[in-house]
Structure formats: structure tokens, C-alpha cells
């Protein structure tokens, strides 16, 4: 028994030593202290706050009390509010024609509670890149990333901002939860810029679609440098949050105090205010008649990239998703539906044909697949829009 315990202890010490050498002491401490990432991470990591708009605008409400019956594949129909209760959901909102038609919360959350959006944040970064192009801070998506990050290895000379937006950079970044891997290191490091500049390439750009948070991280570092003294969070506040009339603030998690935004994962806000981003996209970059981001950018960034259709990961093939745009998932081959999707079932679904936006946030996916959640969203729109 004692020998077994000694061996186990030695293995544990060896694992910890390798972990420290591989991902660094701060990242190792954070992994051991906090474990897997959750929607509450904004409360435990350093962050940069943003505030409600100086001119907040509430959603017009048409809450009729209807509780539509919905069913995911193979399940019996249930009230949407019951589904919210039974699936780890913290918020489910349906906006149709710019009006709040359905709103339900669970797990003790409410309209003013913020939660981390995970990879939904990537789609917001795409909007910020479009804003920077509109503002002349970035010349074009065809600029090489090395215009902004000259420290990158020579293999990146042909990689453009467009390649990063499309996730066709050819980089070696691997998106998995290997405790010694790059993705875990990026999520927990306090030296994010250094990690980004160590990314390497393995194939020519523009040939292979591979979902990589590292591509978004390089993109955000380029944006950060293009902004000069203004932080990404400050630019987000000025160019999106204030014009959208957001009613609450939030937090964008950083690698360290005063450091860099963890752009691919870690924006935290409310469901109601996230829905504004969906409405902005639905209306071609306009918010209540004011052009916030150019219509051309919205159209281009939410258009299917034909390259991705033949190179989809398994989970993508099994979903209703059709392709990838500029950090937005394109849901259908023959419609303009798009979605921003984050770990553990965070969804911002935009259906222009039915003038609808749906937000679902939760602690987990609640046992439903991406296909099933989009099916639920579609059924809710059908019932509430009639």
C-alpha cells in the first residue's frame, strides 16, 4: 500500500513538474486552482470592465405570456420554460421584429446577470475588425499578419488577416484540452502576447480550414496594435456597446492585470445585451437606423466560405451548420442564418428571413447538440412569430 502511494505521489510530482515547465507556473496554478473553464470565469480571472451605454435603450417588449411547445430530435414536446429549467440553461431570449417576445431564466440568473460567452466572443472580435477597417485603422483583410506582428516566424509572411478570420492560416495550433497543449496554455497563461508570437506554421495559408482559437488570438493582437493606446475593451465600448444602447456593462477577461484581452473566449455580458449584437447583424450593421458597422462587412463576414464545406470537423458535420465565414458559423446553404457559438451551449442565432434573434446561455449544453438547440430556436421563432 505504502509503495503504491509513493509511486502515485512520485507520478503526481513528475506530472506537476512537467506541467510547470511546459505551460509555466502561473498557468499551472490557474489550472489546478480553477480547473476547467466555466461561464463564471470572469469572476476569478483579471479583467477589464466596460459599462452600460451613456444612452441605454431598452428592448420594446411584446411578452404575451405564450410558452411555446418545442421538441428536440426524438424527444417529447415540452414548454420552452420547462426546457430552460431542465437543461442547465441560464437564459433563453427570442427577439422578433426588434421586439422581445420571450424571456426565461434559470439557475438563479436574471436579466442583469452576466456570464462568459466563450467562442461567441470570436464573432464579436470579427465585428471589431470590421469597425477598424471602417475607421481606417486597418487597411484591408488582405494585409499580411506580419504587417502588425513582424516577430512571427517567417512562415507567416503569406498569412493575411483574411486567413485568420477564416481560420485557414495553416498554423500548428491545436484546439484540444491536452493539459500540456497549446490551447490550455493560451487559456491560462499570464504572458499571452509571448505565446501568440511563438505560434508556428505547418502548411500554406488558404488551403485548409481548421478551427483554431490561436488564429483569433493572432487577429486580436494585430487589432490591439492597430488601436495604439486604446485597448480592445475600450474600442469595443466606443464602437459597439455605446452605439447599441447597452443597458448593462460587463467584463472582458485578461491574461493578467492590465494585460491583453483573451479574445477568443472571455467576454462576459447579459443575454439581453448580447441580443443587440445579433440585431445589429440582422439589420446589416445598423442599430435603429444608425449605421454602426458597414453593411459590406456584415455581408462578407457572414457569407459561407466554400472551402470549409469539404473540411469540416466531425461535430460540424453532424450539426445543421453549413460553413464558416469571418468568425461566424453559416447555418444554411440557401438562407442567411448565422450563429455565434460558444463552449457549453452558448448561442447567438440570427435568422434574417424571419427577422429573429435567439440567445441561449447555459452552464452546459444541457445534453442537447448544436443541431437540437438550433431546432429548438427555430420552433420557438415559428410559434412566437405567428
N, C-alpha and C positions, 0 to 999 in steps of 0.2 A: 504493500500500500504506500509506504513512505517513498519507495523508489519510483512508483508511478507518479506521486505528487511532485517529486523532484524533477522528473523528466518533463512533466507538464509545465512546471514553473520555468524550467530552462527554455522550453519551446516558447513560452509566453515572453520571456525576456528577449530571446532572439528575435521574435516577431516585432516586438516594440522597437528594438534597436534598428532593425531593417526599415521599419516604418519611419522612424525619425530621420535616418539617412536618406530615405527616398523622398519623402514629402515635407520634411522639415519639422522642427519641434512645435511650432505654433499650430500647424495643420494637424499634427498628430494629437496634440492636446485637444483641439476642437473636435476631432473625430471621436476621441474617447469620451469627452465631456458631453457632447451633444448628440452623437450618433447620426442616424440617417436624417436627411433634411425633411422639414415639415413646413406647413403653411404658417407656423408660428416663429420661424427663424428670425424674422425681423426684430423680435423682442430680445434675442440673445447675441446677435452679431452687431458690430459697429454699423452705423447707418447715417444717411444724410436725409433730413426731413424736407418735405415740401408741404405747402399749406393749401387750404381751400382758396378758390379764386377770390379776388377782391370784389368781384361782382357775381356771386353764386346764383345759379339758375336751377330751380327745382324742375323735376320732370312733371309735365302735365299728367294727371292720373285719371284713368278710367277703370278703376278696380270694381268690377261688377259683382264680385263675390263668387264668380264662377271658379270651380275647382275641377279642371278638365280630367277626364279619364284617359290615361296613357298606358301603354304596354311596351316593354322592351321585347326583343325577339324571344318567342317561346314562353313568355310569362303571361299571367292573367292581368287583365286591366285593373288599375288601381287609381285612386285620386292622386293627382300630382303632389299635393301636400303630404300625402302618406309616403309617396316615393321619396320625397325630400327627407322625411323623418327616418326612413329605413335604410338610407344609402350613404350615411356619413356626410350628407350634403349640408353645407352651412348657408348657402344662398342659391336661390333659383329665381331669375327675373325674366320676364318677357316684355319687350318693348315693340309695339306695332304702330306704325304711322307716327312715331315720335312720342307716343303715349305709353305710360306704364300700365300694362294690362294685367300682370300677375306678379306677385312678390311673396316669396315664402322663405323663411329662415329656419335653421335647425342648429343643434349643438350649442345652444346658448348665444348664438350670433344674432345680430340685428343690422339695420341699415347703416349704422355708423361704425361697425366693426371692420377693421382692416385685416387682410390676410395676404400671404405671399402668393404670387401668381405663377411662380416657376417660369416655364418657357413661353408663357403668354407675353412675358417681358420682351422676348426677341422681336415680336411683331411691333411692339412699341418702339424699339430701337430702330426698326425699319422706317417708321414714320419720322423719327428724329433725323435720320439720314436724308430722307426726302426734304425735310424742313431746311437742313443745312445746305442742300443743293439749291433750294428756292432762295435762300439768303446769300448765296454766293460764297459760302464758307468752304464748300466742296465743289469742285468744278464739274465733275461727271462721275458716273458709276464706272466709266471705262478707265479711270485713273489707276495706275499700279498702286498696290498697297504700300510699296516701298517709298512712294512719294511722302507718306506720313510716318512709316516705320522703317527707315533705312537700315536699322540694326538687324532686321530679319536676315536669315541666311539667303544666299544667292538664288536658291530655287524659287523664291517668291517674286523675282523680278517681273515675271509674266502674269502674276496673280493680280486681278483687278478687284475693285470694290464690288463689282457685279458678281464675280466668282464667290466672294464671301457672302453676299446676300443670298445667292442661290445654293450655297453650300456645295460648291464644285471646285474648291480650292486645290484639291489634291494633297492636302496636308496629312500628316501622320496621326493627328488627334483621334483618339478612340473614345467613344461615348459609352462607357460602362462603369459598373460600381466596383471594379477591382480595387481593393484598398491600397495597392501600390501604384495604381494607374494615374494617368494624367488628369482624368476627369475629377477624381476625388481630390487630387492636389489643387486643381483650379477652384473647386468649391470651398476649400478650407484654408487656402494659403493666405498669408498676410503680405505677400510680395507678388501681387498679381501681374504687374507690368513685366517683371523679370520672367515670370512663367510664360507669358504671351510671346515674348521675344525669343524664347527658346523653342517654339514650335518649328517643326521641320516639314519638308515636303517629301512625298514618295512617288507622285505621278504628276503629269502635266495638268494644268488647270483646265476647267471647262469640259472635261471628258467623263467625269464620274460624280454622280450625286451621292453624297454620304452625309447623313445628319450629324453635325458636329457643333457642339457649343463653342469649341475653340474658334471656329470661323466668326461667330458672333462676337467673341471676345476681342479678336483682332480688329474687327469692324468698329467696335466701341472705342478701342484705344485710338484708332485713326480719328474717330469723331471727337474724342477728348482733346486730341492735339489740334484739330481744326478749330475747336472752340476757343483756344487760347486760355485766358484766365477764367472763363466761365465753366463751371462744372456741368456734367451731363444732367444732373438733377436740376440745377438752376436753369439750364436751357429747356428741359422738359417742363418746368414750371412756367417759363415765359412763353414758350411756343405752343404748348398744348394745354396744360392744366388751366391756366388763366383764361385763354380764349374759350375753352369748353365750359366755363362757368362751374367748375367742380365745387361740390358742396362740402367736401372733406379733404384733409391732407393725407399724408402717408409717409412711407419710408422707403428709400432705396438702399439696400444693404451694401456695405463696402468691404473691401479686403482688410482694412484697418482704419483706425480713427483718422479722419481727414484724407483717406486714400481714394481708391478708384471703385466706381460702381461695378458690382457683379451683374453685368448687363444681361446675361443670358437667362437669369433665374429669379432675380431677387427684388423686384419691385412689389411693394405691398400697398394695396388700396382697398376701397369698398367695391361691392358689386354694382351699386348704383353708378358710381363714377367710372368704373370700367366700361359700363354700357355706353357711356358717352363716346369712348374710343370707337366702339362698333358703329354708333350712329354717324360719326364723322366719316368712317369708311363707306358706309351705306350711301351717304349723301355726296360722295365724290370729293371729299376733303373740305366740305362746307359744314359749318355749325350755325344753324338757324339763320341762314342767308349770308354769312360771312365766310369767305374762302380762307381757311386756316392753312391748308396744305394744297399744293397744286393738284388739280384733277388728273393731270397726266401721271403724276407719281402714284396716286391711288390706283389708277387703271393698270399701270405697268406692274406695280408691286403685287397686285392681286390676280395677275394673269398666269395661267398654267404654263409651266416650263416643260416643254415636250421631253427634254432629256430625262426628267425624273420618272416618267411613266414606265420606263423599262428597267429602272434601277431602284425599286422601292424596297425598303426593309420588310421583313415578314409582317410586323404588326401593321404596317401601312397597307400592305396588300389585302389584309383581312378587314380593313375598315372601308368606309364609303369614300375615303379621300382619294382624290384623283391625281393630284400633282402638287408641286411646291412652287411658290412664287418667290418674292423677296421677303423671306421670313414669315410668310403666311401660307397656310395649307389651303389648297383649292379643293373644294368638296366635290364638285360635279364637273363632268366633261362638257355638259351642254347648258349649264347655268353659271351664274356669277357668285354662287355661295362660297364663302371663305370662312376660315376659322383660325383663331389663335388658340393653341392647345398647350397646356402645361401638365407636368407630372401630377399624379394623384387626382386626375379628373377635373382640372381647371379648364373651362371652355368659354370662349367668346365667339359666338356663332353669328354670322351676318348673312341674311337672306334678302338680297335686294329685290327679287321678284315679288316677295310678299311684304316688303317694307318692314322687315322684322329683325330684331337683335335679341339674342338669348344669352344670358350669363348663367353658368353653373359653376359654383366653387365648392370645394369639399376637403375634408381631411384625407379622403382616399377616393378611388373611383367607385366605391360602393358596390363592387362586384359587377359593374356594367362596363362593356367595351366602348371604345370610341364610336363604333357603329351604332350601338344601342343608345348612347346618350344623344347622338345627333338625331336618331329616330324619335326619341322622346321629345326633343326640342321641336322637331318638325310637326309632331302630333299636337303639341301644345299650341303652336302657331295656328294650325288648322282650326282648332276649337275656339281659340280666343280671338281670331281674326274674322270669324264668321258673323 
